[in-house]
Amino acid sequence: MRLLLIKDEDDCQGPADELAKNLRRNGYEVRQVHSGKAALAHEPVDLILLDRDLPDLNGHEICRRLRASSAVPIIMMSRRADDIQKILALHTGADDYIIEPFSFYELLARIEAVMRRFSLSQLPAWRPVSQATGEGGPDVGPAQPQGDRRSTISRLGRLCLDQRQRKVFLNGKPLVLTRKEFNILAVLIEDPGALVTRETLLSRVWDENWFGSTRTVDAHVSHLRAKLCNGRWVETVRGVGFRLVDPGE
């Protein structure tokens, strides 16, 4: 697996070369850069280890720019342990946040967990919506056998989600969602109108072993809501969770 390590070479928390050497010993193909600009110009990889504090660009800004064009998994490394920094990292596109100094074996476990979640997110929808072949939505993707279309496309009114191609359309127009936003919507559209708890979303979209705050879910749902006609598609049940509704009904 190709891994990009973006870390200041003068970082007193641990030499980048030593970390790269240990990762290579564990079977990873590691590329190294020491600045944000070099990271943004690098060729595609399978996972990114991103230092929050770099000499030119802040790690959060690098996350934002990467997420504009890529769904590559990102683990942010930082000496900052406060919740605000963790939430900001997740807001801007990081998939996980690890506090330095950390155990190398904890880092390996987090890499495996993030890649496992990324692989699971590529699986087909858990179940199709009965209106999958109804009229009123866009024709998503090339022609394919009817059985395949019914197993990957879910619809609710003017909203259409295609799991196979990982595309979302609203009123026939494509929406640009992050990987987390897409996966949250995929869970909500399984049973429109049903209440989905924050804990369920954490388990389904993140990991059953995720130890972060449920505010992480609220942050991602807030961004998703803003992209769905200013929030009218996602209702919040205070203190419990969320449900997907058709505001046209």
N, C-alpha and C positions, 0 to 999 in steps of 0.2 A: 504494500500500500504506500502510495506517495504522500508524504507529509511535509508541509511547509512550516518551518520554525521561524517566526518573526520575533526577534529578540535583540535588544541592545547588547552588543558584544562587550560593553563595559559594565554590565549590570552586576552590582555587588551581591545580589541575591544568589547568584550562581552563574558560572560561565556558560554561554550559549553552546560553545564547542563541547563541553562535557555532557550537557543534556543531549545534544545531537548524537554523541558517541554512544550513550546508553540506549537511546532509541534504536540506533542501527543494530546494536547487539541483540535487540529484541525483534529484529526482522523488518523494521520499517526502512523505507527508502526516504532519507531525509534531505531536503533542500534547505538552505539557510539564507536569510537576508537580515539586514540589521537596521532597516528603515522602512517607514510606511510607504514612501514613494516606490522603493524597490519591490515591496510586497504587491502593490497594486499593478505593477507592470509584469509580474511573474506569470509564467504559464500555469494552466489549471493543474490542481492537485486534488487528492481525495479528502484531505482534512488539513485545517490550519490551526497551529498553536500560536496565539497572538499575545504578545506582551502589551499590557495596557499603556505603559510609559515608554515611548520611543523618542529619539532625539528630534524628529521632525513632525510627525503627526500623532495625535492622540489615538489610542486604540479604538475608542468609540467612533471616531470619525472614519477610521479604516473600515470598521464593521459596516457603517452606513453605506460607504462607497461600494464595498464588496457585494452587499445585499441588493444593490441596484441592478446587478447583472448576474448574480450567482447564488445558488443554494448550497454551496460548499459548507460542510459542518465547520464551526469555529468554536474553539475553546479559548477563552480569554484568561490570561495569567496576570495576577496583580497582587501587590502588597496591601492594597486597600481592602479591608474586611467589612466595611460598613454596608448596610442594606441598600443605601442609595446607589452606590457604585455597582452593586450586583444587578439591581433592577435596571439601571441605565444600560448596562452591558447587554442585558436580555432585550431591552427596548430597541437597541440599535442593531440587533441581529445575531448576537452570540448564542450558541446552543448550550454552553456551560461556562462556569466561572470558577476558577481554582485559585486559592489564596497561597501566595508565597511567604515563607518557604514551605514546600509541600513534599510529601513522600513520593519518590519516583514510582512506586507501585500503585499509589493512589492515582497518579497521572495515567498510568497504563490502564487502570480500571475505568477511568473516566473516558479515555479514548475509545475503549471497547464499547462502553455503554452508549456513547454518542453515535458511533457507527452502527450499532444495533438498532437504535431508534431511527436512524436515517434509512437503513435497509427496510425496516418495517413500514416506513412511510411510503415506500414505493409499491406496496402491495395493493391489489384491487380493493374496491369499496367492500365494507363488511356485509352490506346487503343492498340491493337495488331498490329505488323508490318505484312504486307501482306505476307512476306516470312517466317512466323513463323513455317511452316511445311516443309520448303525447305531443301535440302540436303546440306552437307558441314559443319555443326556444330555438337557439341556433343549432345548425348542423355542425357538431363538433368533430373535427378530424376526418380522415379519409374513410371511404366506405369499408365496412368490415362485416363479418357475419352478425346476424341479428342477436344471437346469443351473447356475443362479446359486448355489443353495445349495451344490452340490458344489464350486464353485470358490472359496468363501469360508470354509467351515467346516472346521476340523480338530479331530479328537478323539484323545485317548489315555486310554482307560479312562473315569474319571469327570471328566476335564478336557476342556473344550470351548472353543475359541477361534474367534471369528467376526471375520474380517478386515474384512468390509464394514461392520459396525456397530461394530468395535473394542470388542468385549465379550468377557469371559472368565468362564466358569462352572466352579465346582468343586463336585461333589456337588449340582448343580442350583442353587447359590447364586452370585450375581454377586460377582466380585472387583474391588476398586478398585485399578487399577494405573496407574502413571505412564506417559507415552508411551514412555520408554526401556524400562521393564520389559515393557510390552506387546510392543515390537518384538523384544526379546531372546527372549521366550517364543515369538514367531512364528517366529523362526529355529530355535530348538531343537525345536519341534514338527514341523518339516518332515520330520525323519528321526529319530523317537524311538529312543533307545539309541545313536545315532551320536555320536561325539566331535566337538564344535565348539570350535575353538581360540579363544583370546582375540583373536588377530589377525583371525580371521574375523568375530567379533562387532563388533570395532572398525570393520572395513570395511563391514559390512552395516548396523549400527545407527547408527554415528556417520558416518564418512566415510573414504574411503581416504587422504585428506590430513590426517587427524587426527594431531596430533603429541603428544598427551597420554600419560600413563602408562597401562599396561594395568591398573593398580590401579583405574582408573575403572570398568572392566568388573566387577571383583570387588565393588566397592561396590554397583553396581546389581543384580548377581546375588544378593548377600547380602540385599538388600531384597526381591527377588522370591521368593527361597527362603523367607523368613520368612512371606510371604503364602500360600505353597503348603504348608499343613499342616506348618509348622515345618521346611521344607527337605527333606522326604523325596522330593520330585519331581525335584530338581536335584542330580546328583552332580558332585563336583569331581574332576578328574584333576589331581593336584598338578603344578604347573609347566607344564601344557599347556592345559587348558580345561574344558569342562563337557558333560554329556549329560543329556537329559531321560528319566526312567524312570517307569514306573507302579509305585508302591510297593505296590499291591494285588496284583501278580503274584507 
